């Protein structure tokens, strides 16, 4: 039976103790890691995308996405406290439901972490280019975005040569060099070590929170209620569509659970890090989004023919170029550095420059946590025999999984070089939502199959919370753009081929070489 390969929890915990990574993180560090992974992605990078989909209604979108993440976080907390090892949703599914679905979850998490890291790298690039431009150093468009490349791809596949698309083809760039640079820098930092990465992250989180607090202080007193009307210009469809996209803004919180194996007293500290970071981030999102809307407005823009344009496309890039080229003030939905743009329009260019600087300094912490999560997922899958054992190699000096970090970093760099931030975020969400759904299923299954096992943290009202997480994940998934919806089954089909032609025959559990003590037979470690 393909669902019959379940790795016992006792074996998982024993294996972790035998081959564990160094435990160095506490509750405070975990909370900062969670905040570092969450705050920034949505506010600094995706505010414009959400505004184009929902207008001022993106406030409701943040609440919807936050609610789904909240109920998912409660499910994550129970499992993370019971199974304090690396691997996150992959490990939980392996222990509860079985190897095949665990493989599919691990495969889907590649979309969450590696593609997510690429998305934030592109967002960092946008702010870095803007900051340098404000300082008098202009980076040519040809090497700072890939709008022209995407436009030519669309034209090559038969897209209509609209004025907006042609403008993007003529004025856009071909490769995102700054995104390449930051991806490679973060990869190198992760190879050096977890403790060093967490220390750098803590400093960057403080800078980020200070900048967002400054933004709130400057914008909230100047809010104009007129900018909130119409509140839902694209209706409930737009609100849920924006929620599906900015769901990406919250997903970093589950990277905290992937650090469980490197956490001191994980039964206590992991739930604190998960729920604490999510609560703090949600509050910041609502305050900052309200300030941005109330300061300059957030209504969507339409194409030359009056049709609503999808964010992250070559068409909207061309339309925005035409708007600014006419001398009009750039709409919020067109800005690639939304918060900086708001402060500049309000007449606070110096403060805008500081917020841009904070984004440039702080967004690498999000890239770092995304890559960090991905490397730990790969590390655990390789330790189970589902991926080549070489990927589980630990550097003799730095004590980090250096080979898998290089693999992840290079893949994320390639994606960041050629794809726009909005597309990357939506692709990432498709995998994340599947993983979150499986965590909620696993909590309910384990309550039935192993009710007596110690649960340091118990999900409250589990038979309400877990189904709510499942329904919420499905609702957001079907609200994604069609291309993002299709990414998951196509990527999943590729994963199934890899599993049945490589991983299934090499699985340690499938070969019966992992016992309850977690020990592997000699051939497993060769």
Buried (B, 14 or more C-beta within 10 A) or exposed (E): EEEEBBBBBBBBBBBBEEBBBEBBBBBEBBBBBBBBBBBBBBBBBBBBBBBBBBBBBBBBBBBBBBBBBBBBBBBBBBBBBBBBBBBBBBBBBBBBBBBBBBBBBBBBBBBBBBBBBBBBBBBBBBBBBBBBBBEEEEBEBBBBBBBBBBBBBBBEEEBEEBBBBBBBBEBBBBBBBBBBBBBBBBBEBBBBBBBEBBEBBBBBBBBBBBBBEBBBEBBBEBBEEEBBEEBBBBEEEBBBBBBBBBBBBBBBBBBBBBBBBBBEBBBBBBBBBBBBBBBBBBEBBBBBBBBBBBBBBBBBBEBBEEEBBBBBBBBBBBBBBBBBEEEEEBBBBBBBBBBBBBBBBBEBEEBBBBBBBBBBBBBBBBBBBBBBBBBBBBBBBBBBBBBBBEBBBBBEEBBBBBBBBBBBBEBBBEBBBBBBBBBBBBBBBBBBBBBBBBBBBBBBBBBEEBEEEEBBBBBEEBEEBBBBBBBBBBBBBEBBBEEBBEBBEEBBEEBBEBBEEEBBEBBBBBBEBBEEEBBBEEEBEE
